[in-house]
Amino acid sequence: VEKTMEKIVALSKNRGFIFQGSEIYDGLANTWDYGPLGVELKNNVKRLWWKKFIQENPYNVGLDTAILMNPRVWVASGHVEKFSDPKTDCRHCKARHRADKLIEEWNRAHSIDMKVDGMSNEELTRYIEEHDIRCPNCGKKDFTPVKNFNLMFKTYMGVTEDSKDEIYLRPETAQGIFVNFKNVQRATRRKLPFGIGQIGKSFRNEVTPGNFTFRTREFEQMELEFFCEPGKDMEWFEYWKEFCRNWLLSLNLREENIRMRDHSKEELSHYSKATTDIEYKFPFGWGELWGIANRTDYDLKQHMEHSKEDLSYFDPTTNEKYVPYCIEPSVGVDRVVLAFLCDAYDEEELEDGDVRTVLRFHPALAPVKIAVLPLSKKLGEYAFEIYKELIKYYNCEYDDTGSIGKRYRRQDEIGTPYCVTFDFDSVEDKQVTIRERDSMKQVRIPVAELKDYFSDKFDL
Ligand code: ATP
């Protein structure tokens, strides 16, 4: 099967997973809206993350903090000074580019193995000048000097648009956790180690968004900040790397499409002692899915210095006072949803030569769990009763149009794990046929046993 982004984007649009944002106004570049199936899929991903990382984890608690924060937060965290990408503009067509990406791509095309991380803007500018690097948009070679471009979105708070009222949309959810470290610890009386997780929107004015929902300027993150004793940090770093990888595998992401990539010293962000990315093999190439970073005591110490609040921890067992270290697994909801979509996509040739498109979602992820299909519209009055009972527990669809074969294909295409078919015999024998998506095997069971039959089918 050839999995292409074109096919995945088309299916997403046609079946209601993901639409282009503001489409009837010619769209707004790189914004996307989740349709009826997309929102179910996304909610399932968030719910399953929350269950595994917060609810079932004895160490961790949840939080939900504001997108708008005091601007001093972003001075303390280093984002005002350092959260930027090197940018260059094409003087000819005005297209804007990431300087490091231009060089990396050119190097790759010319089989040059060279590190771009750690190069200064002057070095990047010179490298672009001295090599035959051209604008991917117009083919000309006329670039402005490389400059830092800060990725934080600015807006104004209140009625005036004075620079003193300038605030930022958060570029990560993590800082909302750090500034509440003391609040949460005091309120929950937690001892180290413990973690605080949250799910929420973040905003980055990316220089080059793209690849569908992979890189957008508005996206959702699921972040855990796990606090521990200094010296135990590398142990926990290894622990959370495995934990995250296992979560992906438990949801049937194919092992051959996942790899762990350690950051080199040059590549590490200003706050990090060690970082590993879990990467996924998208149809457009390997891309970061999940960043797991050892942020040390950087953030808490920065906030102590800037806020003058004491954010250290008193260890009652050793009578020692110290600033905890922090391990951060951070994953983008939209990115991991895209990975699940790409991974699930399959085209299968059947015995009769027909090809069926099927999304092989893990049942826990599937947006529609069960489709109820009366063989004939005449059976609607019975079948609809079954549907009404099942929607109390699961997201279900009811479909009575078209041939039964066509209806199965429609459900395959959106990844519905089970179809329940009500036929003419069902009226007499009170039994229905259940068809399973992947094997296409059918079993016949009494209507009265449906609830039991499905009770453990959608668990992780
Ligand atoms: P990249 O190198 O791809 O820009 P990053 O290293 O800046 O990502 P982090 O700051 O580690 O990303 O953010 C944690 C996670 O948030 C990423 O692994 C990714 O899943 C998600 N993420 C970051 N930026 C975006 C974006 N622009 N669009 C969608 N998801 C994003």
Residues whose N, C-alpha, C, O or C-beta is under 5 A from the ligand:
A	BS01	ATP	E206 T213 F214 R215 T216 R217 F219 E288 L289 W290 G291 S330 V331 G332 R335
